[in-house]
Amino acid sequence: MTQRATTSLSLHYQAKPSQKEGLLVEIKRMLDRCAKEPEFIMGVLHETPERPNQFVLYELWKGTRAEFDTTQGTKPYRKAYIENTKKFLDKVDVEWNLPILEWGTNLTGLKQS
């Protein structure tokens, strides 16, 4: 089993009323670009059925957070995404995590036997 550095982001979005579709267009556009990056492992967008207009985006990237900040944080499309989504959002919270164990897949190199 090979362990490699990975970083995950959880972005918790609260869309403004009637702004859900605009937000989803921007998220999809950004993820389409992310998917072309060599450090990108995966992204999953979750909808919260019990709370309209709430979404969680989970991204998994190769490398450390510092490497992400250096390579991805400076990308023009990511900066544009941050600016373009502001008008659709009441709130966004970003949480950075360091995966330590994994089951079912081996996306992080931390798969348990």
C-alpha angles and dihedrals in degrees: 000000000000117000118207132179112265133173128200132201126200113196116192112200131193107191120207114252110282092008098094096104094050091050092049091051090054094046092050092047091051094046091049087058094043091053089064093056116101091223094053114105103171148321131207126189115206127197120210105222094190093053114046115221095021121121137170121208116197117195127183120198136181113246138026127307089256089055090048091051091050098045106026104023090065097050112121092223091056092049089048090049092054091050095042095051097052092084091055098048137084090181143352127189122193122203123187119206139181112219112228105169135021137191132188098017135035101226093132100035088245098104115153118228 
